[in-house]
Amino acid sequence: MDTSAPGSDAGPNSARPHGAGVAVLSDIHAVLPALEAVLAEPDVRTADRIVLTGDLLAGPLPRQTLALLRGLGDRAVWISGNADREMAAVRQGTGDTPADPMDAWAAGQLGPDDLDFLGSLPATATLEVTGLGPVLFCHATPRNDTEIALVDSRPERWAEVLEGVPDAVRTVVCGHTHMPFVRFTHGRLVVNPGSVGMPYGRPGAHWALLGPGGGAVTLRHTAFDHEAACARIARESDSPSAAAWADTYVRARTSAEEALAAFGPGDGREAAPGTGG
């Protein structure tokens, strides 16, 4: 899917323009085979920057995933997600145990320096992207790493979550809900690349490419052998629940419609008539 937006002037804190494109990888959740498949894509290999929009290591292979991401060097732009923040807080004694047992287990697999690194990640980053101008990247929304905003959220909700974004920023990229979409709202293009490691609706890794081709925004899907990936995760992860976790999430047993129904109440929408909500 290609969606183009008019360019805008660069903001004062924007980085240099990126001509070969910016790849956006979100919600990897330590699914190493999915990450390897995306990093092998030609457009990712040649991208100027690879933006990692949070929830990177909360999953079955956290140490191996961290090592591969660190190997990207200066091309990687790291952003904290709620799972990353919660993992760091647990080990630092400043937060409660994550609700998801896999997240809590993954936190225990990382060393103090790794968790200090996670705890230091910024909530947002802004890059100048060719054809799009300054683009703001975040995990859930620009103001909060757990807030829900969906493709079908009402315009008033989008006005709330975009409040405070600088006027010069005409494109916002978010993640968190694991479902890819592009929506134009309140004069801004909002992009969700979907999830690399925990997709809803269909197996495979979702990501996005920004910038090349005159400011295009392209939602991408990388197919890989998810059956082999599940077997590898069960074999290589020390988590006692790795096989069951992979069976649910890597095989994408949750449909997009089920995910929308589950996330929907979080955006403040009214319950459908007769639901009692």
N, C-alpha and C positions, 0 to 999 in steps of 0.2 A: 504494500500500500504506500503510495507516494502522496504527500501533502506538502505543498509549498506555501510559504508565508512571505510577505514583503519584508525586506531588510529594515533594520532600525539603526540609529546612531549608537555608537559604542558608549557605554557608561564610563565614569572616571576610574573604576576599579577593574575594568575588563582586561583580560590578557590579550596577547597578540592574536590576530586572525588565524584560523586553522583551515588550510586549503584542501587537505586530503581527507577531510572528514573527521568527525568525532564519533566514536562508537560508545554506546551507553549500555552497560551491563548492570542489571539490578537483581537483587534477591537471588543471589547465587546459592546461598544456604549450603555451602560446603559440599555441593554435588560436583566433585572433581571431573567425572567424565563429561558432564554437560559443559563445564567451563572449558575443558580442553577442546571440545568440538567447536565452540564459538571462537576461541583464540586461533584456531586453525583456518578460519574463514579469511579469504584474501582481503576483504575490505577491513577486517579487524587488524590483520597483520600490517597493513599499510596506513592505518589511521594515525593522525597526528597525536591524538589523545584518546585514552580509554577511560571513560568516567564510570566509576563504580558507585552506584547510588544506594548503598547500604544493604544490610542484612546479608553479609558476605560469608560468615563463618559459622552460623548457627545451623549445624547439620552434621552429617555422618563422617566427613573427612576434613576436619577444620585445619589441622596442621599442614596437610598436603596442599590444601587450597590456598592457605596463606603463603606458603613457599612459592607457589606458582604465580600468585598475584604480585608478590614482591619482586619476582623476576621481570616484571614489566618495567621496572625502573621509573624514570621520570615521565614516561608516557602516561602513567596511571594517575588519575585524580580521584582521591579517596573521599567518600562522604559517609558519615555515620548513619546507620539505621537504628531503629529501636532495639532490635535484637543485639546488635553490636554494643550499644550503650548498656543494655541490661547485663550482658555477659561481663563486661568490664566492671560494672558496679558490684556484681556478686563477688568476684575475686578481690575487689578492693574493700569489701565489707560495707559498702555504701548503698546497697539495694537489696530487695527481696529476691528470692530464687525465681527465675523465669517460670512462667506458667507451663511452658512446653518442656517436658522432660528432656527432649533431645537438646534443646538450647542449654539447659543446665549442665548436661553431660559435656557438651562441646566446650563450655567455659572451663571445665575442669581439665581439658586436654591442652590448654594453652598455658604457656609460662607467664610469669609476671611481666616481662618486657613486652610480650605480645599483647597482653591485656592493657598495659599502659598505652601501647600504640593505639588500640581500639578506642580507649577512653579519650585519646587526644584528637580523634578525627572531627572535622568540622561538620556542622549540620547542613551547610549549604556551600556551594561554590558557583561562581559566575565566570563563564568563558565567552570570549568573542568568537563566534562561529561564522564563517563566510556565508553570506546570503541571509543570515538570521539575526545578525547583530549580537548584543549581549544575551546569553542564555543562562538562566538560573537553574541549577540542578539541586535537587533535594531528595529526601527519602519519601515521606508521605505528602506533606504540604510545605510551603516555604516557612511556615511558622511553627510546625509541630511534627514530630516523627512518628506519631501514631494516629493522626487525624485521618478520617475517611472522606475521600472525594472520588466519585466514580464517574464513568462516562455518562450515566443517566442522572447524576445529581442535579438538583434544581439550580437555576441560575443564581438564586440568592445564596446558595451554599458556596458556589464558586466565588461570588463576590466576597464572602467572609474569608475564605482561605487564601485569596489572592490579595487581600488588603495589606498594604504596606510594601508590596513589591515595587521597586523603582519604576517610574514611568517609562524609562528607556528600555526596560526588559519587555520584549514582546513575545518571548517563548519561555515556557516553564516546563521542566522535565522532572517527573516524579516517579515513584515506584510504589512499593508497599502492598498493593492489592493484587499483584501477580497477574493482572489481566491487561493486555496491550490495548491502547486506544490513542486516537488523536481527536481532540475536540477544540473548536474555536469558541471562546467565551470571553465576554467583556474586553474585546479587542486584543486578546492574547491567544496564542496557540499553546495548548496544554498537551504534553506527550507523556504517555506511560509506556515504557518499552516492554512491560510484562516481566516475567521471571525466567532467569536462566535455569534455576535448579528445581523450582517447585511450581510448575505451570498448572493452570486450571484450564480444562477444556480439551487439551490434546497433548500428547507427549512431545518432547522436543524442547529446545532452548529458545526462548524469545529474547530479543534485544532490539536496539534501534541504531540507525546510522543517520547522523546529521551533517549537513553542510555541502557535500559534493553535489554537482549538478545544479548550481544556482540557488542553494539554500533549501534543498529538498529535505524532508523528514520521511525516512523510510522505516517502517516496521518490518523486522526481519524474523525469520524462524529457521533455526538450524536443526534438521533432523539428525538423530544419531541412534545407534542401537541401544534403545533403552532397556531391553531385556538383558543384554550383556552388561549394561551399566548397573542394573540392580544386582546381578550376580557378583560383580566386582565390589560394589559397596558392601554387600553381605560378607564378602571374603576379606576385605582390607580394613573395614572399620572395626574398632574395638567396642563400639556401642552394642549392648545386648538387644536393642530394638532396631538395629540398622536395617535388617532384612524387611521387617514389617513397615518401617518408615519409607524405605525406598519403594516398596510395593504400592504404597498409597500415593506418594508424591511424585516419584520419577515416572511412574506409569500414568500419572494425571487422572486418578480415579474420581476426582471432584470436577464436575462440569462447571463451565463458566456461569451457567444459570444458577446453579447451587451456590456458587461463591457470591454472586451478586445478591442473592436472597439473604445470605448470611451477613455480608458486609452492609447491606442497604440501611438497616436501622442506625448504623453508626454515623450516617451523614445528616441525621436529624429529620429525615423525611417522615411524613405521617404514615401510619399503618394503613394498609388497604382496608376499605369498608368491610366490616364483618369479620376481621381477623382478631379483634379483641386486643390489638396491640396499642 
